[in-house]
Amino acid sequence: MPRLRHIWNESPPVLRALGAQALTFLVLVALSRLFPALRSLPAWVWLLGQGGGAAALGAYWGLGLWWRGFQLFLPFALAWQAMHAVSPWFYPVALLLLLLIFGGGLLTRVPLYNSNRAAWEALLDLLPEGQSMKMVDLGAGLGGPLRFLAERRPEARFLGVEASPLVWFLAWLRTRAVAANCRMRLGSLWNEDLGTYDVVYAFLSPAPMPELGRKALAEMAPGTLLVSHTFPIPDLTPDQTIPLPGRPGACLLIYRVGGVCPTRGLPQPLP
Ligand SMILES: C[S@@+](CC[C@H](N)C(=O)[O-])C[C@H]1O[C@@H](n2cnc3c(N)ncnc32)[C@H](O)[C@@H]1O
C-alpha cells in the first residue's frame, strides 16, 4: 500500500489533479444522495466544495501551490463557461494550442522556459574553437542556445530534440540560418542515443533528472560532458558548477562521464 501511494504521488501532476477532481465529485454526489437537504445549498457552495475538496486532496497527494490554486478555480471556470455562450471551437482550439506548445513536457513534467544569453555564453566556453565535435540539446525548446552556438562554432555539429510540435517547428525555423551544422528533431529525448555526443546539454526539471542520469551513464562515452542547466542529477557530484546571472539558483552543472577518453577531441572546461 505505501508503495502504491508512492507511485501515485510520483505520477504526473495532471493525473493527480484529475483524480482529485473526480474523487471529490463522487463524494459530493454521494453526500447529496445521503442528505437530500444539502441540495438546497446555493450553487457556489457546491462549487467551493468541489474546488476546495480537490485542492485539499491534491495537497495530500503532493501537488504544488499552483496546481492547488488551479483545482480551486477549475469548477468556477467550468460553471462560468456553462452559463455563457462561447464558440464551440474555442475550447478544442485552445486545448490543441496548449498541447502543441506544452504537450511534450506534460507527462515528463518539463515545462517550456528558455535559458538566457548568459547560459549560452557559458555553454560556448565549453566548446573549444576548431574542433569537430557533436552536441545535443535534449528538450531544445525554441532553439535559442543551438542557434547561438551553431553560429559561433561552425565546425561543430548540433542536434536539438524537442517533443512539442509547435515549439519544435519554431525552433526549426529559428535554426534555418545555421542548418548546415544544426538539425532539429521532433521526438522524445528518451529515444536519442547519447553515445555519439561529446556534449549533452539539458535544461529540464527535477523530475526526469534521475532517469537522465542513468541514461547518460549507460550511453555516454568516457570523458564526454553532460551539462545540466540548474537541475542536479541525484547522487552525482558535478565536476564543475558555473553560476548564471538572471535567475535565482541558476547554474550550469557539468558532469564529466567516467574519465577522460584520449582519442576524442574533447572540450576541457575543468580547471
Ligand atoms: C526548459 S525548456 C529548455 C529549452 C532549451 N533547451 C533552453 O535551454 O533554452 C525544456 C523543453 O524540453 C521539452 N521536453 C520535455 N520533455 C521532453 C521529452 N521527453 N523529449 C523532448 N523534449 C522534451 C519541453 O517541451 C521544453 O520545450
The ligand as an SDF file (V2000), in Angstrom:
LIG
                    3D

 27 29  0  0  0  0  0  0  0  0999 V2000
   13.0630   24.2910  -20.1310 C   0  0  0  0  0  0  0  0  0  0  0  0
   12.8410   24.0360  -21.8590 S   0  0  0  0  0  0  0  0  0  0  0  0
   14.5500   24.1600  -22.3490 C   0  0  0  0  0  0  0  0  0  0  0  0
   14.7550   24.9000  -23.6490 C   0  0  0  0  0  0  0  0  0  0  0  0
   16.1890   24.9870  -24.1440 C   0  0  0  0  0  0  0  0  0  0  0  0
   16.9140   23.7300  -24.0360 N   0  0  0  0  0  0  0  0  0  0  0  0
   16.9660   26.0600  -23.4440 C   0  0  0  0  0  0  0  0  0  0  0  0
   17.9400   25.7390  -22.7620 O   0  0  0  0  0  0  0  0  0  0  0  0
   16.6040   27.2510  -23.5710 O   0  0  0  0  0  0  0  0  0  0  0  0
   12.5390   22.2700  -21.8640 C   0  0  0  0  0  0  0  0  0  0  0  0
   11.9750   21.7430  -23.1700 C   0  0  0  0  0  0  0  0  0  0  0  0
   12.0060   20.3190  -23.1030 O   0  0  0  0  0  0  0  0  0  0  0  0
   10.8970   19.8220  -23.8550 C   0  0  0  0  0  0  0  0  0  0  0  0
   10.6540   18.4410  -23.4370 N   0  0  0  0  0  0  0  0  0  0  0  0
   10.0670   17.9930  -22.3110 C   0  0  0  0  0  0  0  0  0  0  0  0
   10.0540   16.6590  -22.2720 N   0  0  0  0  0  0  0  0  0  0  0  0
   10.6720   16.2340  -23.4140 C   0  0  0  0  0  0  0  0  0  0  0  0
   10.9680   14.9520  -23.9520 C   0  0  0  0  0  0  0  0  0  0  0  0
   10.6560   13.8350  -23.3060 N   0  0  0  0  0  0  0  0  0  0  0  0
   11.6130   14.9010  -25.1390 N   0  0  0  0  0  0  0  0  0  0  0  0
   11.9370   16.0300  -25.7930 C   0  0  0  0  0  0  0  0  0  0  0  0
   11.6660   17.2680  -25.3410 N   0  0  0  0  0  0  0  0  0  0  0  0
   11.0510   17.3770  -24.1590 C   0  0  0  0  0  0  0  0  0  0  0  0
    9.7730   20.7780  -23.4950 C   0  0  0  0  0  0  0  0  0  0  0  0
    8.7550   20.7420  -24.4980 O   0  0  0  0  0  0  0  0  0  0  0  0
   10.5300   22.1190  -23.4530 C   0  0  0  0  0  0  0  0  0  0  0  0
   10.4650   22.7630  -24.6990 O   0  0  0  0  0  0  0  0  0  0  0  0
  1  2  1  0
  2  3  1  0
  2 10  1  0
  3  4  1  0
  4  5  1  0
  5  6  1  0
  5  7  1  0
  7  8  2  0
  7  9  1  0
 10 11  1  0
 11 12  1  0
 11 26  1  0
 12 13  1  0
 13 14  1  0
 13 24  1  0
 14 15  1  0
 14 23  1  0
 15 16  2  0
 16 17  1  0
 17 18  1  0
 17 23  2  0
 18 19  1  0
 18 20  2  0
 20 21  1  0
 21 22  2  0
 22 23  1  0
 24 25  1  0
 24 26  1  0
 26 27  1  0
M  CHG  2   2   1   9  -1
M  END
$$$$
